[in-house]
């Protein structure tokens, strides 16, 4: 029997960064800034992509809206979201470990 978390994996790079950003409550613009900073500018998320992701992630129960002021909605990672994020990180660690072994990169 498969783990119910597996249906969310693998995450896209953008989704993984959104979930990482939402380990603390943030509104959309703050998420876009945090993702760009965490990824050293390698990942940028536009408003359309972000708000579509928020809707999808909220419906899946991975994030929850915790506040709304002046049309500014604040979201945070749920317990289920944490489990998915942790599972994704474990998968990424395996990929990196194997990639380093194959390429000899350090």
C-alpha positions in Angstrom: 0.0 0.0 0.0 1.4 3.4 -1.0 1.9 6.4 1.3 -0.9 9.0 0.7 1.8 11.7 0.6 3.3 10.0 -2.5 0.5 11.4 -4.7 2.0 14.9 -4.2 5.5 13.9 -5.3 7.7 14.9 -6.9 7.1 18.6 -6.3 8.0 21.1 -9.0 10.8 23.4 -8.0 8.5 26.3 -7.7 6.1 24.4 -5.5 8.9 23.2 -3.3 10.1 26.7 -2.8 6.6 28.0 -2.1 6.2 25.4 0.6 9.6 26.2 2.0 8.7 29.9 2.2 5.5 29.1 4.0 7.1 27.5 7.1 6.2 30.9 8.5 2.9 32.8 7.7 3.4 35.0 4.7 1.4 36.9 2.1 1.9 36.4 -1.6 4.3 39.3 -2.3 6.5 38.2 0.6 6.5 34.6 -0.7 7.7 35.8 -4.1 10.5 37.8 -2.4 11.5 34.9 -0.1 11.6 32.4 -3.0 13.8 34.6 -5.1 16.1 35.2 -2.1 16.3 31.5 -1.0 17.0 30.3 -4.5 19.7 33.0 -5.1 17.4 34.4 -7.9 17.3 31.0 -9.8 13.5 30.7 -9.1 11.2 33.6 -9.6 7.4 33.2 -9.3 5.0 35.6 -10.9 1.7 36.6 -9.3 -0.4 34.5 -11.6 1.6 31.4 -11.0 1.7 32.0 -7.2 -2.0 32.6 -6.8 -2.8 29.5 -8.9 -0.4 27.5 -6.7 -2.0 28.9 -3.5 -5.4 27.8 -4.7 -4.2 24.3 -5.6 -2.1 23.8 -2.4 -4.9 25.1 -0.2 -7.5 22.7 -1.8 -5.0 19.8 -1.3 -4.6 20.8 2.4 -0.9 21.5 2.1 -1.3 25.2 3.1 -4.0 27.1 5.0 -5.1 30.8 4.9 -4.5 32.2 8.4 -5.3 35.9 7.8 -6.8 38.3 5.3 -6.4 42.1 5.6 -7.1 44.5 2.8 -7.2 41.8 0.1 -3.8 40.5 1.4 -4.1 36.8 2.2 -1.6 35.2 4.5 -0.9 31.5 4.2 1.1 28.9 6.2 2.2 25.3 5.8 -0.1 22.7 7.3 1.0 19.5 9.1 0.2 17.6 5.8 2.3 20.2 3.9 5.2 19.6 6.3 5.0 15.9 5.6 5.0 16.5 1.8 7.9 18.9 2.0 10.0 16.6 4.2 9.3 13.7 1.8 10.3 15.9 -1.2 13.6 16.9 0.6 14.4 13.3 1.3 14.0 12.5 -2.5 16.1 15.5 -3.4 18.9 14.4 -0.9 19.0 11.0 -2.6 19.2 12.7 -6.0 22.0 15.0 -4.9 23.9 12.2 -3.2 23.8 10.0 -6.4 24.5 13.0 -8.6 27.7 13.8 -6.7 28.7 10.2 -6.7 28.3 9.9 -10.5 29.8 13.3 -11.4 32.5 13.4 -8.7 31.4 17.0 -8.1 31.9 18.5 -4.7 
